[in-house]
Amino acid sequence: MQERARRLAEEAASLFGAEVVDVELVSRGRRRLLRVLLDREGGIDLETCARVSEELSRALDREDFIPGPYTLEVGSPGVERPLRNLRDFRLKRGREVEVRTSQPLGGRQVFRGRVVGIDEEGEAVILEEEGERIHLPLDAIAAARQVVKL
């Protein structure tokens, strides 16, 4: 059921240039909660979440595969969510991130810079830190998050 919901969510999100980051279907007594988290390069806005929610709601009603009453939540995963894969970094292109590696790279384990992109092989994140480009292999990244400046 969750995979079916993900497929419908991805179809609805793609209409508005968004990507599905996570889909969660939770039972709360007799009522179910379907939570869909969206993102896109440059960030997601409230209007896009609302439009995807409307489109997904219509699709869910047509398919009618969630038995009984349910609540649909469509939102953003938040700016401080962990970055786990190349897609997450791609969505944060141009944003400042902090990355901790599992072992020292060039004598350091903490890097802070703007995401420039992904290498051609799709195996490393490229950061720009003080004018220098740094390639961080995905398998060396222990933790990463977007830096939020207030």
C-alpha positions in Angstrom: 0.0 0.0 0.0 2.8 2.4 0.8 4.5 1.7 -2.5 1.3 2.5 -4.3 0.9 5.7 -2.4 4.6 6.6 -3.2 3.9 6.0 -7.0 0.8 8.3 -6.9 2.7 10.9 -4.8 5.6 10.9 -7.3 3.2 11.3 -10.2 1.5 14.3 -8.5 4.8 15.9 -7.4 6.3 15.6 -10.9 3.5 17.8 -12.3 4.8 20.7 -10.2 8.6 20.1 -10.5 8.9 18.5 -7.0 10.4 15.3 -5.9 9.2 12.9 -3.2 11.7 12.6 -0.4 9.7 10.3 1.8 6.3 8.6 2.1 5.0 7.3 5.4 1.7 5.5 6.0 0.8 5.2 9.7 -2.2 3.7 11.4 -3.6 5.7 14.3 -6.5 3.6 15.6 -9.0 3.3 12.9 -7.7 6.3 11.0 -4.6 6.4 8.8 -2.1 9.2 8.2 -0.4 9.4 4.8 2.6 11.8 5.1 4.4 12.9 2.0 7.6 15.0 2.1 8.7 16.9 -1.0 11.7 18.8 -2.0 13.3 20.3 -5.2 16.5 22.1 -6.1 16.3 25.5 -4.6 13.8 24.4 -1.9 10.0 23.7 -1.8 7.4 26.3 -1.1 3.9 26.1 0.6 2.1 26.7 -2.7 3.7 23.7 -4.3 2.9 21.5 -1.3 -0.7 22.6 -1.5 -1.0 21.9 -5.2 0.6 18.5 -4.9 -1.7 17.8 -2.0 -4.8 18.6 -4.0 -3.6 16.5 -7.0 -2.6 13.6 -4.8 -5.9 13.8 -2.9 -7.8 13.4 -6.2 -5.7 10.5 -7.2 -6.1 8.8 -3.9 -9.9 9.2 -4.1 -9.9 7.8 -7.6 -7.8 4.7 -6.7 -9.6 4.2 -3.3 -7.1 1.8 -1.9 -6.7 3.2 1.6 -9.5 1.6 3.6 -11.5 3.9 5.8 -10.8 7.5 6.8 -7.3 8.9 6.4 -5.5 12.2 6.7 -3.1 13.4 4.0 -0.2 15.6 5.0 2.1 17.1 2.3 5.1 19.2 3.4 8.8 19.8 3.4 11.3 17.7 5.2 12.8 20.8 6.8 16.0 22.5 6.1 18.0 20.8 8.8 17.2 17.2 7.8 20.2 15.0 7.3 21.5 14.7 3.7 21.9 11.0 3.0 22.4 10.4 -0.7 23.4 12.1 -3.9 19.8 13.2 -4.7 19.7 15.1 -1.4 22.9 16.9 -2.2 21.7 17.6 -5.8 18.6 19.3 -4.3 20.8 21.5 -2.1 22.9 22.7 -5.0 24.0 26.3 -4.3 23.3 25.9 -0.6 25.8 25.9 2.2 26.2 22.5 3.9 28.4 21.0 6.7 29.7 17.6 6.0 31.5 15.2 8.5 33.5 12.4 7.1 33.9 9.0 8.8 37.7 9.3 8.5 40.0 12.3 7.9 40.4 13.5 4.3 43.4 15.7 3.8 43.8 15.9 7.6 40.2 17.1 8.2 36.9 15.5 9.0 34.6 18.6 8.9 33.9 20.5 5.7 31.7 23.5 5.2 30.9 24.9 1.8 28.5 25.5 -1.0 27.3 22.4 -2.9 28.5 22.8 -6.5 27.3 19.5 -7.8 28.0 15.8 -8.2 31.1 14.3 -9.9 30.7 12.7 -13.4 30.8 9.2 -11.9 28.0 10.0 -9.5 30.2 8.9 -6.5 31.2 12.2 -4.9 29.7 15.5 -3.8 31.6 18.6 -4.9 31.8 21.5 -2.4 33.2 24.9 -2.9 35.0 26.1 0.3 36.8 29.4 0.2 37.2 29.3 -3.6 38.5 25.7 -3.6 36.6 22.8 -4.9 36.6 19.7 -2.7 35.4 16.2 -3.8 33.9 14.2 -1.0 33.2 10.6 -1.8 29.6 9.7 -0.7 30.9 6.5 1.0 33.2 8.7 3.2 30.4 11.0 4.4 29.2 10.1 7.9 26.8 13.0 8.4 25.7 16.1 6.5 23.2 18.9 6.8 22.3 22.2 5.3 23.6 25.2 7.2 20.9 27.5 8.2 21.8 31.2 8.7 19.5 33.4 10.6 
